[in-house]
Structure formats: structure tokens, C-alpha cells
Amino acid sequence: MRCAYYETGRCRSCTLIERPYEAQLAAKHALCRSLIAAPDLEWLPPVRSAEAGFRNKAKMVVSGTTAQPTLGILDPGGHGVDLRDCPLYPPAMRPAFEALAAFVTQARLVPYDVAHRSGEVKYVLVTASPDDEVMVRFVLRSQESVARIRKHVPWLLGAVPGLAVVSVNLQPEHKAVLEGEREIVLTDQEALTMRLGGPALHLRPRSFFQTNTEVATALYGQVRDWVEACGPASVWDLYCGVGGFALHVAAPGREVVGVETSGEAVASAQTSATEAGLSGLRFEAGDATAFALAAEAPPDLVIVNPPRRGIGAELCGWLEASGVRHVVYSSCRAESLARDLARMPSLRPRKARVLDMFPHTEHYEVVTLLERG
């Protein structure tokens, strides 16, 4: 894929972009196979991504001035690099970027200056759904600009096609943290609807969601197929986020429990379950390891989708001793997955698949079906 930003040195985020896409995909597949080796392990063909227009979320640093803002990244000198034409973003986002730059000027928002620790607006976060609905979040240092943003929201709703949710996040600290704890929703609609072939998922402003919608759809479908083949009567979905796996594997007569630390994500998952009329499905806000350790009995199958660090020694130890027949482990880092697998020798990898969530970078998703035996 050609990218003018990369070729001119303005952005080097896509570190593998000079490699042919097939070579990128083959290298990720080879890496995962080298780290996750087991007898009788079947590797399915990797899931490809579109090479451009695949990202459903943009995290844009706001820099420059109120009159001439940039939306993109900061260069090594702390100056803004405008990335409104980045080819990774889908067409639905392009009008949003143009309108948001104009909105910064119209609402008199002062871009945050990292070097001087001054200014107000740090980021604009834009998410697009498969239906081309859009959510926009402004990350601010304080409430100073909230009233002006609220005043001009009607203009923004008219300027951005499909804009459904607008919110403000307050992040007052001067450190490398994207968002704070407080979110102020400025529209009647509070969540973006994500339709991926199963029950509709509802993405609230502070909820995590995979950044590649097409590949996320394939991931949910793969896990659903494996779970159906195992035929469990009970399933836990640990680190469940907005409930993607739990909602896709729910079935009549099957008890499914999703566990997630984010209350926002749990609320979204519960909304999806209610709308879909799914019985036997519930969600709890809490720590995955603590939930497992406190349970009276294990389920037939456990799904885990942890952050990059993996599930850790304590949860691995519980799974190893639990008697759980199957585990589906979705990981964004094969090194931590391999470490966790070594802690669970009774749960043997039977099937695995690489899914290319992040073309042109070294990142990926790898999902593995484990079976006790």
C-alpha cells in the first residue's frame, strides 16, 4: 500500500508498510507457529484484512492553533502532523475529520500544548460503525470548554454524516494516559451500534472494541464455531468487553456468564442481551481471576481475551486445576500466550488461527482452542 505520509517521513507508524502484504501476513503466521508449538496442533489459514480503510477508530492528537488546528500525531519535536487523509481510515470518517477541524475553530477550543502544559483539547476520538454511524469524543484537560462544545453540538450533528454520539472525556493529568474517569455524554444517544453478524453490540464511549471490524467479525465467528463443536452447557467469557464472544456463543439451554472490569462495557453487554432476548446470559462487573477463584464450580468451557500481558499465573493455575474441558484463548501477543500455555500443561492446543487485526504493523490477534487431555 502506498502512503504519502510514510513516504515523506511525516508518519512512520505503519512500520511494515514497505513489505508486500502477503509477506507481512506470512511473517505473523510464522512467528505464532514458532511460539505456539504442540503435537497435533492444527493451524488454520490466517485471516486477511483489507490493506486500507480497515480501522473503525481514530485517535487524533489535536495540536496547532485554534485557528489552524491539526488532527493526527505529534512529531519528535512536539509539533502537530495532520493525518486527516490517512488511508487506514474508512470513507465514513473523512467528513468527520474535516468537520472536527472546523469545529475546533468554531467552538474556540485551544489545542493542548504538551511542552507548555497549556490549552484544553488533547484528542478527538472518532469511531465508525458498520452502518456508517459515528461517535465523537473530545478529551479535555478541564471543564472549561464543555459549555462551548455543548452549544455547538447541533452544528456538529448537521456537519458529520451519521453522527450519533458526542461526548467529552476529562483527563486533567499531564501524562501519557489517553482518557480520564469522567465522561459527559452530550447527545440523547449514548452508544454506537455495532452489527457484526450476531446480536448487535453497543459501544459506549469508554468501552473497548476491536479496531478492525471485518476481522473482529471473523474472530467472533471462529470462536462461535469452535464452541458449537465442543457443545458446552456452560461458558464463561472472561475479559468480555462489550460481550462480543458471550453474545455470539449464547444458545438455548446454555448458561453463559461474561465478566469485565469496565462497568460501561457491562452495561453495553446487558443492553445487547436484552435486545436480543437471550436467556441464560448474564454479565458481571469484576476481575476475571477473582471471579474464577470465588466460583463454586467451573463451567464446561472458558473463553479468555486478556490484554497483552496475558491472563497471568494465578488464573492459569486455576484453569489447570479446575477440570475445565475446553478453553478458547484469544491473544494479541503470542509471547504472553505461550507463557500462559506453559503454565497449563493439561490444556493442550488443538486448533489455532492468526487474524490480522493490524496490517502494516507487527501486531495481530491469535486465537487458540485448548482441550484437556
Beta strands, then each sheet from edge to edge (+ up, - down):
strand 1: 42-43
strand 2: 57-64
strand 3: 69-74
strand 4: 80-82
strand 5: 121-128
strand 6: 134-140
strand 7: 163-170
strand 8: 182-185
strand 9: 192-194
strand 10: 201-203
strand 11: 234-238
strand 12: 255-260
strand 13: 281-285
strand 14: 301-304
strand 15: 326-331
strand 16: 347-355
strand 17: 365-372
sheet 1: 1+ 16+ 17- 15+ 14+ 11+ 12+ 13+
sheet 2: 4+ 3- 2+ 5- 6+ 7+ 8-
sheet 3: 9+ 10-
end
